[in-house]
Amino acid sequence: MGAYLYAVLEANAEILKEVGKMKRYTLEKFVEEAGLAAKWRNQGLERGIEKVAKAMLRKGLALEIIRESTGLTLEEIKRLERDIAL
């Protein structure tokens, strides 16, 4: 049995080396290299800006003030305004 196991390990030495490397390859590194971290950060910022714009709409602030404050277009603000009304 020992000789068989040794033969199997020897035959798969390269695969075992790759597995060892993969263990060191963290999820965080994968996310960063794939560009997902930046994408998720941007999505979070966009959601935050929309949340602020909705709060401003609920307080009755003028669309132009919201546009200047958030950088959203008037069309985007009007879409948010419709979302609130639903």
C-alpha positions in Angstrom: 0.0 0.0 0.0 2.8 2.4 0.8 4.5 1.9 -2.6 1.2 2.5 -4.3 0.5 5.7 -2.4 4.1 6.9 -3.2 3.6 6.2 -6.9 0.3 8.1 -6.9 1.8 11.1 -5.1 4.9 11.0 -7.4 2.7 10.9 -10.5 0.7 13.9 -9.3 3.5 16.0 -7.9 2.9 18.9 -10.2 -0.8 18.9 -9.4 -0.1 18.9 -5.7 2.3 21.9 -6.1 -0.5 23.8 -7.9 -2.9 23.0 -5.1 -0.4 24.3 -2.6 -0.2 27.6 -4.6 -4.0 27.8 -4.9 -4.4 27.6 -1.1 -2.2 30.8 -0.8 -4.3 32.5 -3.4 -6.9 34.3 -1.3 -10.4 35.3 -2.2 -9.4 38.9 -1.5 -6.6 38.7 -4.0 -8.9 37.1 -6.6 -11.5 39.8 -6.1 -8.9 42.6 -6.5 -7.2 41.0 -9.6 -10.6 40.5 -11.3 -11.5 44.1 -10.8 -14.5 43.2 -8.7 -13.4 45.3 -5.7 -13.4 48.5 -7.7 -16.7 47.6 -9.3 -18.3 46.9 -6.0 -17.0 50.1 -4.4 -18.4 52.1 -7.3 -21.8 50.4 -7.0 -21.8 51.1 -3.3 -21.0 54.8 -4.0 -23.8 55.0 -6.6 -26.3 53.5 -4.2 -25.2 55.9 -1.5 -25.6 58.9 -3.8 -29.0 57.7 -4.8 -30.0 57.2 -1.1 -28.9 60.8 -0.4 -30.8 62.1 -3.4 -34.0 60.3 -2.3 -33.7 61.8 1.2 -33.3 65.3 -0.4 -36.4 64.7 -2.5 -38.4 63.6 0.5 -37.4 66.9 2.2 -38.7 68.8 -0.8 -35.4 70.2 -2.0 -35.3 71.6 -5.6 -34.1 69.3 -8.3 -31.4 71.7 -9.3 -30.0 71.7 -5.8 -30.0 67.9 -5.8 -28.3 67.8 -9.2 -25.6 70.2 -8.0 -25.1 68.3 -4.7 -25.0 64.8 -6.0 -23.8 65.0 -9.6 -26.8 63.1 -10.8 -28.5 64.1 -14.0 -32.0 65.6 -13.9 -33.3 62.4 -15.6 -31.7 60.2 -12.9 -33.3 62.4 -10.2 -36.7 62.3 -11.8 -36.4 58.5 -12.0 -35.6 58.4 -8.3 -38.6 60.7 -7.6 -40.8 58.3 -9.5 -39.4 55.4 -7.4 -40.3 57.2 -4.2 -43.8 57.8 -5.4 -44.4 54.1 -6.0 
